[in-house]
Structures are given as C-alpha cells and as structure tokens.
Amino acid sequence: MRYHFGLLNKSKLDYQSTRWLIIFLQIFLEIFLLFSWRILPSQAATEKPVPCVDLNAPWLLKAMCKQAKPLERKNPASPLVKLHPKSKTQPLTKITPTDLREPIDQLEETVRLDVQPNSHEPISNKDAIALQQELVDLIGRVESAYLTAAVFAGDSDTNNTPKADRLADRAKLVAATVNTEVSNVRQTLARAKEVAKNIPLLWQRKNYALLRQQWLKAKADLWQQFPINERLAPTEIRSVWLDRGTIVKAGNESNLAQIFDRLAAAGINTIFFETLNASYPIYPSQVAPQQNPLIKNWDPLESAVKLAHERGMELHAWVWTFAAANQRHNKILNLAPNYPGPVIEAHPEWANYDNAGNMIPVGQTKAFFDPSNPELRQYLLNLFAEIVTRYQVDGLQLDYIRYPFQDPALGRVYGYGKAAREQFQLQFGVDPLEITVDQHDLWRKWTAFRTYQVDSFVTEVSKMLKEKRKDLILSVAVFPLPEAERIEKIQQHWEFWARNGDIDLIIPMTYALDTHRFGRLAQPWINSTQLGSTLLVPGIRLLSLPELGAFDQLQLVRDSPAIGYSLFAVANFNPQLDQLLSHTQGNYQKSNFNSNNQPIPQRQPFDTAVNRFITLQKSWQLVQENGQLQMTETKFAEFNHQAQELQNVLAQVAATPSRSNLVLARDVLRRFQSKFNTWMLAEAKENPHQVKVWENHLITIERLLRYGERRIILGGVRSQESASQF
C-alpha cells in the first residue's frame, strides 16, 4: 500500500492515471469492508451499522468510520438487534454434510479396527499391535469368565442341586482353564495364545492375509468357548432401555407383563422406561399438551411401575429433555417431516435454531428446544415433577440432555434460539449470530454460555427430585466423546454434573459392533477418576450385534471397575439372547421374583460392596485350592487375615451405615489395596489379566463406598429405601 500511495505524489502521473488509481483503491476498500464485517453485497442495504473499531491505521480508521457509525442504544434493556429465527447474517460457512448417519453411529468409526477376511491390504504397525492386544485380552476374558462360573457353581443352590454335584460341576469348570487336564477349552486357549504370539512375525513377513485369517478364527473359536450356560454374573446393575416402539406394540398391560417376565427371567434389575419421546408423554399428562397418540385406552407407565415392582426390579422414567421432535416419529404419525412437535407448535418461541435458521440441523432428524428459555425450563420441571409424584418410579433418566451435534470448524453451529440470543447479548453486548470461531474470546463465552444452560438445568432437576422424593435416582444418557470436544460440539459436560453431586448414574452410549471398539469407547470413562461419587454404567447397543459379541462386551464390563451395564434396547432382544442372559445372570431370580437375593447397587451400595468382596474371596480361595496362587505360608496367612478383616468392616458399614464405620472401612480397604500387588506378584507374572480384574473389583468396592457415602450417609436415604419396597 505504501508503494501505491507513493505513486500519487509523483508528478509524472497524469490526472487520468491518478483518477483510475483512486477508483481502484475505493473498490478495494469497499470489498475489504464487506469481507471484514461478513456482509454480502445483497445484505449491505439491510444490515444495521456496526461499531467503529480501531485497527491502528489512521487512513483506514477514517474510511471505516464513514462506512460504519457507532451503535446508539435508546433503551439499554432492549436487544441491540431485532431478533428473528432466521437472521440474514451468516458468519459461518454453511456446509451440507455428506454423512447423514446419526452422530452416535459416526462415533464408532473413530475407533474402528476392521479385520476383513482374505484381504491382502497392508496392516499398520499400530493396528498389528492392537490386534495382538485384543486377542490377548479376549483370552483373559474367557479365562476370567470360567473362574467366575466356577465360583458360582460351588455355592449356587437355585435348582436345588445336591452339593456334591455342584462341587463336581465346579471342578469341571476349573479343569477347563486352570488344571492340567486337556479339554477343548484349554486347547482353544493354547491355540489362541500361539496366534497372538505369532502376530508380530506374520506382520514382519507382510503376510497380512494369513494374519487376518488366523486372528478371525482364533476370535471365533474363543467366543464359542464362553461358558454361556453357567451363571457367572456378579452383583451388578443390569439395566435395559424399554423403548417406545416396544411399549406401543404391547398395546395393553397383559402383553407388557410378558415383556417384564422375560426381562426378570434374564436377570434384569433396572428398567429405563421410555416415558417422554419427541414431546409426547407415554401416559395421560395434565402438563403436556398431548399424550402419544399411538397409546390407546391404557396408561403404560402405571402398568410398568406395578409390573416392575412385582418382579423385584426398579423402574426409571426415561425422558427426552431438549429434543422436541423426531422426523422418524412424525412419519409413523403421518405428520409432515419437519413438524416441530406439539410443544413447539404451541410455543414457537421455545424453539432452537442453527446458524442458518434451521430448527432441524442439516443431516439430522430432531428439532430441539432452547435451553435458555425460562418458560421452557419450567415446563419441563413441571412435567418431570408430575412423573415422579403421580407414579412411584424409582428414578428419572435424562436423555438428549444436550444441544444437537455440531461442528464449528465446518460452519455447523446450533443454539440461536430467541431467548439465548437475547440473554447472551444482554450479557456480552453482541448477538451470538455475529460471532465467528476466529473471535476466540467471544466464541469461548458463547460455548460456555450454552454449556451453562445445560449444566444449570441438570442442577435444577436434581434439586427438584430431592425436594419431591429424596430416594429418587437421577441418571443421564450421554455421549462418550472426549470432554473438550463434547463441550464444543454438543455442550454436554457430564463430568461437571458428576463432580457437583447432581447425578447418581452416568450411562455413556458406548455403542459398537465389536468388543475392541466398545473397549476403546468405554474404558477411558470406566477408568476415569473425575466423576466424583457417581457410578458409571456403560451402554451396549444390541442392534446387529451377535449374541456372543454382546456377551463378550458384557464380560469386558465385568472384568473392569464398572458396576454394571445398560442394554439398548428391548426391541432388539431375541430368544437366543434371552436364553444366554437367563443362564448366565438370571437363574437365581427364576424361583422367586421377590426374593431379592442380590442387592441392586444403585439402591444398596454398601450391601453390594460386601457381596462383591465375598465373591472375590471365593475366587482367591478357588485359585489357591488349585495350586495357582503362589504365596509363602506367611504371606498367605497375612493375606487371608486382612481379607477377613476387610469383609468384617464392609459388613459393619452395610449393617449400620455411619460416618465412623465408613471411615474405618475405607482405611482397611486402602491398606489392603496397598499390599495387594505385593501379595499377587508371582500370580501377576502367570496371569496378569486375572490379577488386573481383581484390582479392578477392589476399585469397584471403593467407588460403591464413595457413592454410598453421598446417598445414604450424607443424603439421608436408607439403604433399602426405594419406591418399590421389594
């Protein structure tokens, strides 16, 4: 620019040249201004002027001040701009996504480890290591499942089996993995270990096809060896989502009872019952404008509560929070695809929008509410209060407790509802639609503003539930994205809710079609130490998942510090899965639904801790009896003594929950954990997976104590207290 301005002072330039240069500079300056303020030529006449900004260039400042006068505010309390759902200002580039799958489906692809049979495509070193580790882990899961089955075979009397026969059954299970007796299981395990050992060699030789073939066969053979006809489930949360489609299909209480019978026989102890979907309650509400029109002449929620409690199960109302409408549901009801649902239809000012003015984001299927709207928030609180006071549900689960999926880097942003824009502008003096990702400070404030709307609503719901019925459990179904990415893309900060003590259960939707992907999604959260006293329950999606694949994922959860799982959804149950679950976790409930032989962890955490530790002791005893627990007599005596001491103090806090008993139990547990690695040093060399499983289960007990402290000792909820009164 200096060069051009210098030309103006040269006498050699004639008048005509100077005139054309000035015209060129004027055009350049106009284009610069248009792009700087994100105003297109077609918009320039309709946009309000913007404040003059000092860019530290006097000539440019003077020119810009001619183009933009300072904004005058006649009424400080009024918005700076006229708010309209579809603003003409589009600071972010609108890009139509080519991937129209649900975001939860896209998430699985980020941890995909494909193993295509007969493929000669090269395998990266990273993937080769992952394949080897996955096979080693699967071997460990098979061995761990047999050990647990052997423990239960020794003390189960569900079928009135004579003790001698039960001990014989246990001996067979032990022989399958820990004795020297040759069996199909041991042969399969030995072959799989050899395959895992040879993976680096095949990779170095670039024999990728053979590597894949051997890996797939070893995996399939190991799956076939799982003891799926034996009870092996510990005391755990065994939950399932009972979806709207299944409820509607049932049509009446009698048919719904058959579903509950299946779930009880399968050992399920907690049901998340879809109560609010796309703004339609499943029950006749006095708060919501319309019950789900597919429900005719019955109250499914009333029936569900009764049926669950008769069978010793908990019933939690599962509600869509900020998702207001669903195009797929509209199709079932023969409504227009973009119908926003009965609530937004009655209150259009409660709607939310993306940066292009769309209520339903491009490539997605759901309209959302504006969480900033105080009237909308109060409506939802009233609706949730109606559910937990009219019905003796055991808890409330918040689903869609977030904004829809976004990608600011691609110009896809959501949250520009009327109330949100007004409130943000009053706080920060700018309409959020005028903010770009490049304005880092303002963009952080805009993200934090939206995240706070969700955070504060969770707190309000938690407070309301405690005021209505302090025994209620509050759970959340959430995305398992990394924390920073999740806040940026859906404004869901569930770590904060956990640390703040607002929620009891976190159910991350860790959906995957194979165990490797499931583990990649779930284990960072299972192992997290940032969740306060909240219990984490990974979600497993059954759709397109083979029964043995589902069992493998369940076994991964059982070998981890997690306290249970949640299956999505009842619609995907089948007779084969029913049988598998019944054999492995449901036998003990068949004879007497109300026996409540095993505590439900979220309701009776201290009793669960005792139960889990007793199972640990039995597994140690079993391994020791078979000569596999390598310790000196002195160490073994010390180990047994401290284990018995720990069992005693855990039983004491379960019988008499108090601060002093809890402190004592924690101290003894910490001392036991601190010496555990020393005691298990030799065993860890021979069976590292099993020792890690035992360490994980001690962490589970530690988490149960922390959870019990908040709910029972500090929260004043009795250990046996629940709506069901089993």
Secondary structure as GFF3:
##gff-version 3
##sequence-region A 1 726
A	DSSP	alpha_helix	2	8	.	.	.	ID=ss1
A	DSSP	alpha_helix	15	36	.	.	.	ID=ss2
A	DSSP	alpha_helix	58	67	.	.	.	ID=ss3
A	DSSP	alpha_helix	103	109	.	.	.	ID=ss4
A	DSSP	alpha_helix	125	155	.	.	.	ID=ss5
A	DSSP	alpha_helix	163	177	.	.	.	ID=ss6
A	DSSP	alpha_helix	184	204	.	.	.	ID=ss7
A	DSSP	alpha_helix	208	224	.	.	.	ID=ss8
A	DSSP	beta_strand	237	242	.	.	.	ID=ss9
A	DSSP	alpha_helix	244	250	.	.	.	ID=ss10
A	DSSP	alpha_helix	253	265	.	.	.	ID=ss11
A	DSSP	beta_strand	270	277	.	.	.	ID=ss12
A	DSSP	beta_strand	280	281	.	.	.	ID=ss13
A	DSSP	alpha_helix	300	310	.	.	.	ID=ss14
A	DSSP	beta_strand	314	320	.	.	.	ID=ss15
A	DSSP	beta_strand	323	326	.	.	.	ID=ss16
A	DSSP	alpha_helix	327	332	.	.	.	ID=ss17
A	DSSP	alpha_helix	342	346	.	.	.	ID=ss18
A	DSSP	three_ten_helix	348	350	.	.	.	ID=ss19
A	DSSP	beta_strand	366	368	.	.	.	ID=ss20
A	DSSP	alpha_helix	374	390	.	.	.	ID=ss21
A	DSSP	beta_strand	395	399	.	.	.	ID=ss22
A	DSSP	three_ten_helix	408	410	.	.	.	ID=ss23
A	DSSP	alpha_helix	418	428	.	.	.	ID=ss24
A	DSSP	three_ten_helix	432	434	.	.	.	ID=ss25
A	DSSP	alpha_helix	440	468	.	.	.	ID=ss26
A	DSSP	beta_strand	473	478	.	.	.	ID=ss27
A	DSSP	alpha_helix	483	490	.	.	.	ID=ss28
A	DSSP	alpha_helix	494	499	.	.	.	ID=ss29
A	DSSP	beta_strand	505	508	.	.	.	ID=ss30
A	DSSP	alpha_helix	515	526	.	.	.	ID=ss31
A	DSSP	beta_strand	535	536	.	.	.	ID=ss32
A	DSSP	beta_strand	539	541	.	.	.	ID=ss33
A	DSSP	alpha_helix	547	558	.	.	.	ID=ss34
A	DSSP	beta_strand	564	568	.	.	.	ID=ss35
A	DSSP	three_ten_helix	570	572	.	.	.	ID=ss36
A	DSSP	alpha_helix	575	581	.	.	.	ID=ss37
A	DSSP	pi_helix	582	586	.	.	.	ID=ss38
A	DSSP	alpha_helix	587	590	.	.	.	ID=ss39
A	DSSP	three_ten_helix	593	595	.	.	.	ID=ss40
A	DSSP	alpha_helix	605	625	.	.	.	ID=ss41
A	DSSP	alpha_helix	633	655	.	.	.	ID=ss42
A	DSSP	alpha_helix	659	679	.	.	.	ID=ss43
A	DSSP	alpha_helix	681	686	.	.	.	ID=ss44
A	DSSP	alpha_helix	688	708	.	.	.	ID=ss45
A	DSSP	pi_helix	709	714	.	.	.	ID=ss46
###
